[in-house]
Amino acid sequence: MSPESHFRHLFDPRPGNRMLLFSMLALLMPVLVCTAANAQIQTVPSWVGNLLNENSTITADPTLTAPEAQGLGHKFELLFAMMNDQDPQNVDNDVISLTTGPFSAVPPGNLAIGVAVRDMLPQVKIETLTNQISIKYLFIPPRTCSGGSPRIQLFIDPGDGTPPHNAFGYIGNAPFGTVCISDAMWHFQDMTDNVPRWDLSQWFTHGVPACDMTCTWTEVVAFFDTMVPNHVVLSGGVYDDSCSFDALACGKAYYDLLTVENRTLENRQDTVQGPTN
């Protein structure tokens, strides 16, 4: 797939009400955080509505990412600044990485964003991803999770004739990507745990539950099974794109053991390099 094809799919051509919704949400002070035990008050972060790839319609190139053998699952396609790399603490360990920075500071031919995305098997439902979405991350300080990335992003067809939308899972130990760790050490994140990290705000036309932008994985599964029963997950991966407006999201990040459905990114055999600009 050409770089031009990826850019044509990078943004949803139907502006609709998405930006209006986020503009309204950004003016709201409290939102309800739904947890299994109790409810807390959170504040909608200032970056809501600014994520570069929030309306992305990216899927991996099926020709490039075809599995080596039946049952292995499609490979991850690395896009823009995301690249294969070596673990800075163990050169025998293959990982992926990117260095984000202001657009003017990035070498020509690269962007201050990066994506590792793979297509799903046919007819994959949200519930089948339980315990199958996880990632290891290492940030070189002062790099953080500020600004809504990195995040796991799932591209989902509702199956009712309306356009696909994304569900966002923010990496960190609290809503909106907070309490992620920047200490130049590896940290493992199970994205289907009980942390209210999932944002379903793109699904407001399908009856978003009270948790809205701070859903647990259990609430995500319940929402899609109940309100969007004919949905199909098309693709998923890690997206890192908020440095352009949040300085704390700029810098070096490494990712390893990225699992999305039936494939885990363990070495270079699990990736293909896609367009870098």
C-alpha positions as CSV (number, residue, x, y, z in Angstrom):
1,M,0.0,0.0,0.0
2,S,1.4,3.4,-0.9
3,P,2.0,6.2,1.6
4,E,-0.7,8.2,-0.2
5,S,-3.2,5.3,0.4
6,H,-2.4,5.4,4.1
7,F,-2.9,9.1,4.3
8,R,-6.3,8.8,2.6
9,H,-7.3,6.4,5.3
10,L,-5.7,8.3,8.2
11,F,-8.7,10.6,8.8
12,D,-12.4,9.8,8.7
13,P,-13.7,11.9,5.7
14,R,-17.0,12.3,7.4
15,P,-16.5,15.1,10.0
16,G,-20.1,14.6,11.4
17,N,-20.6,15.4,15.0
18,R,-17.4,14.0,16.4
19,M,-15.4,17.2,16.9
20,L,-18.6,19.0,18.1
21,L,-19.0,16.2,20.7
22,F,-15.4,16.6,21.9
23,S,-15.6,20.4,22.0
24,M,-18.7,20.0,24.3
25,L,-17.0,17.4,26.4
26,A,-13.9,19.5,26.9
27,L,-16.1,22.2,28.5
28,L,-17.4,19.8,31.1
29,M,-15.6,19.6,34.4
30,P,-16.6,16.3,35.9
31,V,-17.3,13.0,34.3
32,L,-18.3,9.8,36.1
33,V,-15.6,7.1,36.4
34,C,-17.3,3.7,36.5
35,T,-15.5,1.0,38.5
36,A,-16.6,-2.3,39.8
37,A,-16.5,-1.1,43.4
38,N,-17.4,2.5,43.4
39,A,-17.6,5.8,41.4
40,Q,-15.1,8.6,41.5
41,I,-15.0,12.0,39.8
42,Q,-12.5,12.7,37.0
43,T,-11.9,15.8,34.9
44,V,-12.0,15.6,31.2
45,P,-8.3,16.2,30.1
46,S,-7.5,19.2,28.0
47,W,-6.2,17.0,25.1
48,V,-9.7,15.5,24.4
49,G,-10.5,16.2,20.8
50,N,-6.9,16.9,19.8
51,L,-5.6,13.3,19.2
52,L,-4.1,13.3,15.7
53,N,-5.3,9.7,14.9
54,E,-8.5,9.6,16.9
55,N,-10.6,9.4,13.7
56,S,-8.1,7.1,12.0
57,T,-9.4,4.4,9.7
58,I,-6.0,2.7,9.5
59,T,-5.9,-1.0,8.7
60,A,-2.8,-3.0,7.8
61,D,-1.8,-3.8,4.3
62,P,-3.1,-7.4,3.9
63,T,-0.5,-8.3,1.3
64,L,2.5,-7.1,3.3
65,T,1.2,-8.5,6.6
66,A,0.0,-11.9,5.5
67,P,0.8,-14.7,8.0
68,E,3.7,-17.1,7.2
69,A,1.4,-20.0,8.0
70,Q,-2.3,-20.7,8.7
71,G,-3.1,-19.8,12.3
72,L,-0.3,-17.4,13.0
73,G,-2.4,-14.3,12.3
74,H,-1.5,-11.2,10.4
75,K,1.8,-9.4,11.2
76,F,2.0,-5.9,12.6
77,E,2.6,-3.1,10.1
78,L,4.9,-0.4,11.4
79,L,3.9,3.1,10.2
80,F,5.4,6.6,10.2
81,A,8.2,6.9,12.9
82,M,7.6,3.4,14.4
83,M,10.5,1.1,13.6
84,N,12.2,-2.2,14.6
85,D,14.8,-1.7,17.3
86,Q,16.7,-3.5,20.0
87,D,16.0,-3.5,23.7
88,P,18.4,-0.9,25.2
89,Q,18.9,-3.3,28.2
90,N,19.3,-6.5,26.1
91,V,20.5,-6.3,22.5
92,D,19.3,-9.9,21.9
93,N,15.7,-8.8,22.4
94,D,13.9,-7.4,19.3
95,V,11.5,-4.5,20.1
96,I,9.9,-1.6,18.3
97,S,10.4,2.1,19.1
98,L,10.0,5.6,18.1
99,T,11.3,9.1,19.0
100,T,8.6,11.7,19.0
101,G,9.3,15.4,18.8
102,P,8.0,18.6,17.4
103,F,7.4,18.2,13.7
104,S,10.2,20.7,12.8
105,A,12.7,18.7,14.9
106,V,12.0,15.3,13.3
107,P,14.4,14.2,10.5
108,P,13.0,14.6,6.9
109,G,10.8,11.7,5.8
110,N,9.5,10.9,9.3
111,L,6.6,12.3,11.4
112,A,6.4,12.8,15.1
113,I,3.9,9.9,15.3
114,G,4.1,6.2,15.1
115,V,1.7,3.2,14.8
116,A,2.0,-0.6,14.9
117,V,-1.3,-2.1,13.7
118,R,-2.5,-5.5,12.6
119,D,-5.7,-6.8,11.0
120,M,-7.9,-9.3,12.8
121,L,-9.2,-12.7,11.8
122,P,-12.7,-12.5,10.2
123,Q,-15.7,-11.8,12.4
124,V,-13.7,-11.1,15.6
125,K,-15.9,-9.8,18.5
126,I,-14.7,-7.6,21.4
127,E,-15.3,-10.4,23.9
128,T,-12.8,-12.7,22.1
129,L,-10.1,-10.1,22.9
130,T,-10.4,-10.6,26.6
131,N,-6.9,-11.4,28.0
132,Q,-5.5,-10.9,24.5
133,I,-4.6,-7.2,24.5
134,S,-1.4,-6.3,26.3
135,I,1.9,-4.4,25.9
136,K,5.3,-3.8,27.5
137,Y,6.6,-0.2,27.5
138,L,9.8,1.6,28.4
139,F,10.0,5.4,28.4
140,I,13.2,7.3,28.5
141,P,12.5,10.1,31.0
142,P,11.0,12.6,30.8
143,R,8.8,10.9,28.2
144,T,5.3,10.0,29.7
145,C,1.8,8.9,28.6
146,S,0.6,12.6,28.6
147,G,-1.8,13.7,25.9
148,G,-3.6,10.4,25.3
149,S,-0.8,8.3,23.9
150,P,0.4,5.7,23.7
151,R,-2.9,3.9,23.6
152,I,-4.4,0.8,22.2
153,Q,-6.8,1.6,19.4
154,L,-9.4,-0.8,18.1
155,F,-11.1,-0.1,14.7
156,I,-14.6,-1.6,14.9
157,D,-17.4,-2.0,12.3
158,P,-20.8,-1.8,14.1
159,G,-22.3,-4.1,11.5
160,D,-25.5,-2.0,11.1
161,G,-24.6,-0.1,8.0
162,T,-23.1,2.9,9.9
163,P,-19.4,3.8,9.6
164,P,-16.7,2.1,11.7
165,H,-15.4,3.9,14.8
166,N,-12.5,3.5,17.3
167,A,-12.4,2.4,20.9
168,F,-9.4,3.7,22.8
169,G,-7.5,2.0,25.7
170,Y,-5.1,4.4,27.4
171,I,-1.9,2.8,28.7
172,G,-1.4,3.6,32.4
173,N,-2.8,2.5,35.7
174,A,-5.7,5.0,35.9
175,P,-8.1,6.7,33.4
176,F,-6.8,8.9,30.5
177,G,-3.3,7.4,30.5
178,T,-2.4,8.7,33.9
179,V,-0.1,6.8,36.3
180,C,2.1,5.3,33.6
181,I,5.7,4.9,34.7
182,S,8.7,6.8,33.2
183,D,11.8,5.4,34.8
184,A,13.7,3.8,31.9
185,M,12.5,0.3,33.0
186,W,10.1,-2.1,31.3
187,H,6.5,-2.3,32.5
188,F,3.8,-4.7,31.5
189,Q,0.2,-3.6,30.9
190,D,-2.7,-5.9,30.7
191,M,-5.3,-3.8,28.8
192,T,-8.2,-6.0,29.7
193,D,-7.8,-5.6,33.5
194,N,-10.1,-3.8,35.8
195,V,-8.7,-0.3,35.3
196,P,-11.3,2.1,33.8
197,R,-9.0,2.9,30.9
198,W,-11.3,2.5,27.9
199,D,-12.8,5.4,26.0
200,L,-16.0,4.7,24.0
201,S,-16.9,8.3,23.3
202,Q,-16.9,7.6,19.5
203,W,-19.9,5.3,20.1
204,F,-22.3,7.9,21.5
205,T,-24.7,7.3,18.6
206,H,-25.1,3.7,19.7
207,G,-25.9,4.5,23.3
208,V,-22.7,4.9,25.2
209,P,-22.9,3.7,28.8
210,A,-22.5,5.9,31.8
211,C,-18.8,5.2,31.9
212,D,-18.4,6.7,28.5
213,M,-14.6,7.7,28.5
214,T,-13.6,5.7,31.6
215,C,-14.9,2.1,31.0
216,T,-13.4,-1.1,32.4
217,W,-12.9,-3.9,29.9
218,T,-15.9,-5.7,31.4
219,E,-18.1,-2.7,30.6
220,V,-16.7,-2.5,27.1
221,V,-17.6,-6.1,26.4
222,A,-21.1,-5.6,27.9
223,F,-21.7,-2.5,25.8
224,F,-20.8,-4.1,22.5
225,D,-22.6,-7.4,23.2
226,T,-25.7,-5.5,24.2
227,M,-25.8,-2.3,22.1
228,V,-23.8,-3.3,19.0
229,P,-24.2,-7.1,18.8
230,N,-23.3,-7.3,15.1
231,H,-20.0,-5.5,15.5
232,V,-16.7,-6.8,14.0
233,V,-13.2,-5.7,15.1
234,L,-11.3,-4.9,12.0
235,S,-7.8,-3.9,13.3
236,G,-6.0,-2.9,16.4
237,G,-2.6,-1.7,17.6
238,V,-0.6,0.8,19.5
239,Y,-0.8,4.5,18.5
240,D,1.6,7.2,19.7
241,D,0.6,10.6,18.3
242,S,0.2,13.3,21.0
243,C,3.7,15.0,21.0
244,S,2.5,17.5,18.5
245,F,0.5,19.3,21.2
246,D,1.9,17.9,24.5
247,A,5.6,18.3,25.3
248,L,5.5,15.5,27.9
249,A,4.6,13.0,25.2
250,C,7.8,13.8,23.3
251,G,10.8,11.6,23.5
252,K,12.0,8.0,23.2
253,A,9.6,5.1,23.8
254,Y,10.1,1.4,23.4
255,Y,7.4,-1.2,23.0
256,D,7.6,-5.0,23.3
257,L,5.3,-8.1,23.5
258,L,2.4,-6.2,21.9
259,T,-0.5,-8.6,21.8
260,V,-3.6,-7.9,19.8
261,E,-5.8,-11.0,19.4
262,N,-3.9,-14.0,18.1
263,R,-0.4,-12.6,17.5
264,T,2.2,-11.2,19.8
265,L,5.0,-8.9,18.6
266,E,8.1,-10.8,19.8
267,N,10.7,-10.3,17.1
268,R,11.2,-8.9,13.6
269,Q,9.4,-11.8,12.1
270,D,6.2,-10.4,13.6
271,T,6.5,-7.0,11.8
272,V,6.7,-5.5,8.4
273,Q,7.8,-1.9,7.7
274,G,5.1,0.2,6.1
275,P,5.2,3.8,4.9
276,T,7.3,6.2,7.0
277,N,5.7,9.4,5.7
